[in-house]
Amino acid sequence: MIFRQLFDQQSSTYTYLLGDGETREAVLIDPVFEQARRDAALVRELGLTLRWTIETHIHADHVTGAWLLKERLGSRIAVGAATGAEGADCYLHDGDEIAFGTHSLRVMTTPGHTSGCLTVVCDDLSRAFTGDCLLVRGTGRTDFQGGDAAQMYRSVRERIFALPDSCLLQPAHDYRGLTATSVGEERRYNPRLGDEIALGDFCGHMANLKLAHPKQMDVAVPANLRCGRPEQDAPLEADPAWAPLAYTFAGIWEIAPQMLEEHLAQLDIVDVREPTEFTGPLGHIEGAKLIPLGELQARAGELARGRPVVTVCRAGSRSAQGYNMLRQSGFSRVANLAGGMLRWRAEGLPVVGGEG
């Protein structure tokens, strides 16, 4: 079986690609909207046909790429029947199986993190994909979307821990760079609900986490309840060919600092900060044209329409607004610098002026 573990740095999300080496059919577990272009490229490069995207739960920290991949690749969307999501092609119940070629994944309902959480298990019991139910030496939180600590305890102890000790466990997230664990390891070493931890201990622990809600929750949950489909249906634009870009759920093409540096000679840079910022501590990118955001609409005619344009600001917010202004003014090849000058400087790329 073909297996790839992919990572989204912004949300610390793992996405998993599984493919049948003979039939070339594949499934993708927990895709991220901003990484759909990356995932589609990998599917094509490996010569696979993506049959399904599978959601282990309704995510609160990122928007799923399921809808976008369906539009791009024709894959079908599978979600838990208890999630309440709309627009899926298949609503999964306990014991259901999803086949891809000669392989299949078996569905186990494992509520607790949210009411609709699933764990999906390879047919040979070699791996299980636990979503946010069981993490490496930890668990998901239980304080929103119908979460319940007692349910999670039972889901892990009675269902996931019933798998063979050798079964590898692949979480949906990790914030320390840990990529996998096993049933045997977690049964012995998980500090929240390992063998010696009683139900009352676990519930008391979870009740006192006092975590802030995920920053993207207000956007991510409603979008994921639509399987990632934007509220306003619009035709999909073709992927730009002038540079490697990432498309965000906000509808903005972004370019990473390293990619921008490699393509400087082929494009124009518009810095939408104020003049004092342009010459201030962060400096500016060589060759950038200063047009403050408040003047951009009136001065858009100063830019050559035949060349791609990248908008830049301090952290990427004002330049995203500038990106939209240029698109509305008829510029078709526009991108926003992801993270702005803060990220450009953090990655050690050259600047004109600035400090340090």
C-alpha positions in Angstrom: 0.0 0.0 0.0 1.2 3.5 -0.8 1.3 5.7 2.3 2.2 9.4 2.7 1.9 11.6 5.8 1.5 15.3 4.9 1.6 18.3 7.2 0.0 21.7 7.3 2.3 24.0 9.3 -0.3 26.7 9.9 -2.8 24.4 11.8 -0.4 21.5 12.6 -2.7 19.1 10.8 -1.7 15.8 9.4 -3.3 14.7 6.1 -2.9 11.0 5.1 -2.8 9.7 1.5 -3.4 5.9 1.1 -3.2 4.3 -2.3 -3.5 0.8 -3.8 -0.3 0.0 -5.7 -2.0 -2.2 -8.2 -5.3 -0.4 -9.1 -3.9 3.1 -8.2 -7.1 4.0 -6.3 -6.5 6.2 -3.3 -8.2 7.9 -0.3 -7.2 11.1 1.5 -7.9 11.5 5.2 -8.4 15.0 6.7 -7.4 17.3 3.8 -6.7 21.0 4.4 -8.2 23.6 2.1 -5.0 25.6 1.6 -3.1 22.4 0.8 -5.6 21.0 -1.8 -3.3 22.1 -4.6 -0.4 20.3 -3.0 -2.4 17.2 -2.4 -3.8 17.1 -5.9 -0.3 17.5 -7.3 0.9 14.5 -5.3 -2.0 12.4 -6.4 -1.2 13.1 -10.0 2.5 12.6 -9.6 2.0 9.2 -8.1 -0.4 8.2 -10.8 -3.3 7.7 -8.4 -7.0 8.2 -8.8 -8.5 9.9 -5.7 -11.7 8.0 -4.9 -12.6 9.4 -1.4 -11.7 12.2 1.0 -12.6 11.1 4.6 -13.1 13.5 7.5 -12.4 12.1 11.0 -14.5 14.9 12.5 -15.6 18.5 12.0 -12.4 20.4 12.5 -12.3 23.7 14.3 -8.8 24.9 13.4 -8.8 24.6 9.6 -11.2 24.3 6.7 -11.3 21.0 4.9 -10.1 20.6 1.4 -12.8 18.0 0.6 -15.0 20.2 -1.6 -12.1 21.7 -3.5 -10.6 18.3 -4.2 -14.0 17.0 -5.3 -14.2 19.9 -7.8 -10.6 19.4 -9.0 -10.3 15.6 -9.0 -13.8 14.2 -8.9 -13.3 12.5 -5.5 -16.3 11.8 -3.2 -16.7 13.1 0.3 -17.2 10.8 3.4 -18.1 12.2 6.8 -19.5 10.8 10.0 -23.3 10.5 10.1 -23.4 12.1 13.5 -21.5 15.3 12.4 -24.6 17.0 10.9 -22.5 18.1 7.9 -24.3 18.8 4.6 -23.0 18.0 1.1 -21.2 14.8 1.6 -21.5 11.8 -0.7 -21.4 9.2 2.1 -22.4 9.4 5.8 -20.4 6.9 7.8 -21.7 4.7 10.6 -19.9 2.3 12.9 -18.7 -0.8 11.0 -18.9 0.8 7.5 -16.0 0.1 5.1 -14.5 2.4 2.5 -12.7 0.4 -0.3 -9.9 1.6 -2.5 -8.6 -1.0 -4.9 -7.8 -4.2 -2.9 -7.7 -2.3 0.4 -10.3 -0.9 2.7 -10.7 1.2 5.8 -13.1 0.2 8.6 -15.0 2.9 10.4 -15.2 3.0 14.2 -17.3 5.7 15.9 -15.1 7.3 18.7 -17.0 10.3 20.1 -15.6 12.5 22.8 -13.6 15.2 21.2 -16.7 16.0 19.3 -19.9 14.0 19.0 -19.2 12.9 15.4 -15.6 11.7 15.7 -14.4 8.7 13.8 -11.4 6.4 13.8 -10.6 4.6 10.6 -8.7 1.4 10.6 -6.7 -0.3 7.8 -8.1 -3.7 6.9 -4.9 -5.5 8.1 -5.0 -3.7 11.4 -1.6 -2.2 10.8 -2.7 1.4 11.2 -5.6 3.4 12.6 -6.3 7.1 12.0 -7.6 8.6 15.2 -8.4 12.1 14.3 -8.4 14.3 17.4 -9.6 11.5 19.7 -6.2 10.1 20.6 -3.0 12.0 20.0 0.6 11.0 20.6 0.8 10.9 24.5 -2.4 13.0 24.7 -6.0 13.5 23.6 -8.1 16.1 21.8 -10.1 18.6 23.9 -13.7 17.9 24.9 -15.1 21.3 25.6 -17.1 22.2 22.4 -19.1 20.6 19.5 -20.7 18.1 21.7 -17.5 17.0 23.3 -17.7 14.7 26.3 -14.7 13.5 28.4 -16.4 10.3 29.6 -17.3 9.4 26.1 -13.7 10.0 25.0 -12.4 7.8 27.8 -14.6 4.9 26.7 -13.9 5.5 23.0 -10.1 5.2 23.6 -10.1 2.5 26.3 -12.9 0.3 24.8 -12.4 0.8 21.1 -9.0 2.1 20.1 -7.1 0.1 22.8 -8.9 -3.0 21.7 -6.8 -2.9 18.5 -3.5 -5.0 18.5 -0.7 -3.4 20.5 1.4 -3.3 17.3 -1.2 -1.2 15.5 0.3 2.2 14.5 -1.9 5.2 15.5 -1.8 8.3 13.2 -3.2 11.5 14.8 -4.8 14.4 13.0 -2.6 16.9 14.8 0.7 17.2 16.7 2.3 20.4 17.9 5.7 18.9 18.8 6.6 17.2 15.5 5.7 13.7 16.7 4.3 11.7 13.8 2.9 8.4 15.1 2.6 6.1 18.0 1.1 2.7 18.7 -1.7 1.1 20.7 0.8 -0.6 23.0 2.7 2.7 23.7 -0.4 4.7 24.4 -1.9 2.1 26.6 1.3 2.2 28.7 2.5 5.7 28.5 -0.4 8.1 27.7 -0.4 10.4 30.8 -4.1 11.2 30.4 -5.8 7.8 30.0 -3.1 5.0 30.1 -3.8 1.7 31.9 -3.7 3.1 35.5 -5.8 6.2 34.8 -9.4 5.9 36.1 -12.4 7.6 34.5 -12.7 10.2 37.2 -9.0 11.1 36.9 -9.4 11.7 33.2 -12.6 13.7 33.5 -11.1 15.9 36.2 -8.0 16.5 34.0 -10.1 17.5 31.0 -12.4 19.8 33.0 -9.4 21.9 34.1 -7.6 22.4 30.8 -9.0 25.9 30.3 -8.0 26.2 26.7 -8.8 29.1 24.4 -10.9 28.3 21.4 -9.1 27.8 18.1 -8.5 31.1 16.3 -10.2 29.8 13.1 -13.1 28.2 14.8 -15.8 30.8 13.8 -14.8 30.3 10.1 -13.8 26.7 10.1 -16.8 25.0 11.8 -19.5 26.5 9.5 -17.4 25.8 6.5 -16.7 22.2 7.5 -20.4 21.7 8.1 -20.7 22.4 4.4 -17.7 20.0 3.6 -15.6 23.0 2.7 -17.8 24.5 0.1 -17.6 28.3 0.1 -20.9 30.2 0.9 -20.8 31.9 -2.5 -20.6 29.3 -5.3 -18.2 30.5 -8.0 -16.4 28.9 -10.9 -13.0 27.6 -10.0 -10.1 29.5 -11.6 -7.2 27.7 -13.1 -4.0 27.3 -11.0 -1.6 30.1 -11.8 1.4 29.0 -13.8 3.7 32.0 -13.2 4.8 30.9 -9.7 4.0 28.2 -7.1 1.1 29.6 -5.2 -1.2 28.5 -2.4 -4.9 29.2 -2.6 -6.5 30.2 0.7 -10.1 29.7 1.8 -10.4 33.4 1.9 -10.1 33.3 -1.9 -6.5 34.7 -2.1 -3.5 33.3 -3.9 -0.5 33.5 -1.7 3.2 33.1 -2.4 5.8 32.0 0.2 8.8 34.2 0.7 11.3 31.7 -0.7 9.2 31.3 -3.9 8.9 35.1 -4.2 12.7 35.5 -4.0 13.2 32.9 -6.7 10.8 34.7 -9.1 11.7 38.4 -8.4 12.9 39.0 -11.9 9.5 37.9 -13.4 7.1 40.1 -11.4 6.4 43.4 -9.8 6.2 44.0 -6.0 3.7 46.5 -4.6 4.4 47.4 -1.0 1.1 48.9 0.5 2.6 50.1 3.8 3.0 53.7 4.8 6.3 55.5 3.8 7.6 55.5 7.3 7.2 51.7 7.4 8.8 51.2 4.0 12.0 52.8 5.2 11.5 51.6 8.8 12.9 48.8 10.9 11.7 45.9 8.7 13.0 47.5 5.5 11.6 46.6 2.1 12.2 44.1 -0.7 14.6 45.4 -3.4 12.7 46.7 -6.4 9.4 47.0 -4.5 7.2 49.9 -5.5 5.7 51.8 -2.6 1.9 52.5 -3.0 0.2 52.9 0.3 -3.1 51.0 0.6 -5.2 54.2 0.7 -3.7 55.2 -2.7 -3.7 51.8 -4.4 -7.0 52.0 -6.3 -6.2 55.5 -7.7 -2.7 54.5 -8.7 -3.3 51.0 -10.0 -2.7 52.4 -13.5 1.0 52.8 -12.6 1.4 49.1 -12.7 2.1 47.0 -15.9 -0.8 44.7 -16.6 1.4 42.3 -18.5 3.4 41.3 -15.4 2.4 39.4 -12.3 2.0 41.5 -9.2 2.7 40.5 -5.6 1.3 42.7 -2.8 3.3 43.1 0.4 2.7 44.6 3.9 3.9 44.1 7.4 2.1 40.8 8.2 -0.1 40.0 5.2 -3.4 41.6 6.1 -3.3 45.0 4.4 -1.7 43.4 1.4 -4.5 40.9 1.2 -6.9 43.9 0.9 -4.6 45.3 -1.7 -4.7 42.0 -3.6 -8.5 42.2 -3.7 -8.3 45.8 -4.9 -6.1 44.9 -7.8 -8.3 41.9 -8.7 -11.3 44.2 -8.8 -9.3 46.6 -11.0 -8.8 43.9 -13.6 -5.4 42.5 -12.6 -5.6 38.7 -13.2 -2.1 37.6 -12.1 -1.9 38.8 -8.5 -0.6 37.1 -5.3 -0.2 38.2 -1.7 3.1 37.6 0.2 2.2 35.1 3.0 3.2 36.5 6.4 4.4 39.8 4.9 7.7 41.4 5.8 7.7 39.8 9.2 8.0 36.3 7.6 10.3 37.6 4.9 12.7 38.8 7.6 12.2 35.7 9.8 13.4 33.5 6.9 16.6 35.6 6.6 15.8 36.9 3.1 17.5 40.2 1.9 16.1 43.6 2.5 16.9 47.2 1.7 17.3 49.3 4.8 15.9 48.1 8.1 17.6 47.1 11.3 19.7 44.1 12.0 
